[in-house]
Amino acid sequence: MAVLIVNTHKVNPGRRQDLLDNLAESKKLLERFGAKVRIWSSDLAGENTGRVSVASEYDDYPAFAKIWDAINDPLVGWLTD
């Protein structure tokens, strides 16, 4: 069974591009480890209008755990340099 993690970010005024740049880097890292990542903005969503959401999908819980163990490993720091 697939695992889907969704995070929604409230964008501070004047910081939208900074957030999108950071999310693009995070997306590359997660995809390198096998996750499927989608990023979208809520345009007509009441109080959530303008927020940016990120969904990361994993094949199953073991795949999710393997990816997050690898990403949280201190030795993986070289991937983000």
C-alpha positions, 0 to 999 in steps of 0.5 A: 500500500502506498504511503502519501505524506502531504505538507502545506506551507503558509507563505510569508509575504515576499518569500514565495520564491525562497520557499519554492527554491527550497522545495525544489531542492527537497524534491530533487533529494527525495526523488533521488531516493525514489520518492514521487513528489508533487508541489502545488499552490492553492488558488481558490481555497478559502483561507488556504488560498496562496498556500503551497502544498507538497506531497511525497509518495512512497511505494509502501511503509518499508520504502518510506522508512528506508528513504527517511533513514537514508536522508536522516543519516549524517553521512548523507550530508554530502548529497546536499552540498 
